[in-house]
Amino acid sequence: MQLHSRRLQPHATVTVDAPARLHLGFLDPNASLGRAFGSLGLVIDGAGTRIEARLTGHDQIEGAVTDAERERIAICLERLHAAYDPTPVAIEVTQTPRAHSGLGSGTQLSLAVGSAFVRLLGHVATSADLASLLGRGARSGIGVLGFDAGGLLVDGGPSGDLHPGVPPLLARQPFPGSWRVLLVSDNAREGLHGAEERRGLAALAPFPQKLAAHLCHLVLMKILPGATERNIVPFAHGLTEMQQTIGEYFAPVQGGVFASPDVERALRAVAAQRTAGIGQSSWGPTGFAIVANAHEAECALATAREATRGMPHIECTVVAGRNRGATVRSAEARQQRIDAA
């Protein structure tokens, strides 16, 4: 997505709605063929990020933000000012998912701030430009690519020092409109992040090339064809096997195939009763079950809630996939003009 326009009027506002994403697994964490990671991911409706930006006398950060998110936005603005424009901007966050829950909130918040900034001040930048400037997308490109396009995505992993930047998009499939995603999150936990994440990755044994080949085979010959043909059976079986394989690899760091035993309990109960692709997004603690339609989703929701009865820290919701990226809208007070991205 290339973001550019003329500089807006002093009383203009820019609103960015950035979707959440599920990171469905790495393909080769050990770079057995020279490229590390590679990712499968899905953009979803619900649990997204919304911000509004306007010109102001000095930088302001307002709205529903934690101290850590306020600091992240301040760092983003500092880098944006240095790269593009010193003009002060006010950022108001009206919605964002809980940080470190596996929904990609850090990348979406950073890209939303960057996108609003360049739209408001009339500069030219792509999402990849902003991601590189703001320190996002170095390991997985799913958040940045999903911000642009939505859908079911595969990225090729970072290529190293010769071609720095966001990993390339290898495949994008529209997510079937009738399929639904049950999200199960443990609000008493956070996924690994920062220095703890780096230490965890460094402590892991090398990922076997044979397993990396198996994961690539599952993506290419079961998961993507299942989505293309709207056939939930190979998709669900392939995704569950992929998640089990990668979860076993990360288990020494995160404490099990799932970071949260309670989330695992709910999703295993769902998978025992119906065809569902289950797993954990990124480091969790949010897990998912992808099913064929809204009725299956409601049944899965009931099963998950029954399995976690008496556990108020477990939150279960149903969302759809999203086959479009972020929206960037500008409104100018005098002309009442709306420009859609």
Beta strands, then each sheet from edge to edge (+ up, - down):
strand 1: 2-3
strand 2: 13-28
strand 3: 37-55
strand 4: 60-63
strand 5: 89-95
strand 6: 125-126
strand 7: 152-155
strand 8: 169-173
strand 9: 180-186
strand 10: 277-280
strand 11: 287-291
strand 12: 314-320
strand 13: 327-332
strand 14: 337-340
sheet 1: 1+ 6-
sheet 2: 4+ 5+ 3- 2+ 13- 14+
sheet 3: 4+ 5+ 3- 7+ 8-
sheet 4: 10+ 11- 9+ 12-
end
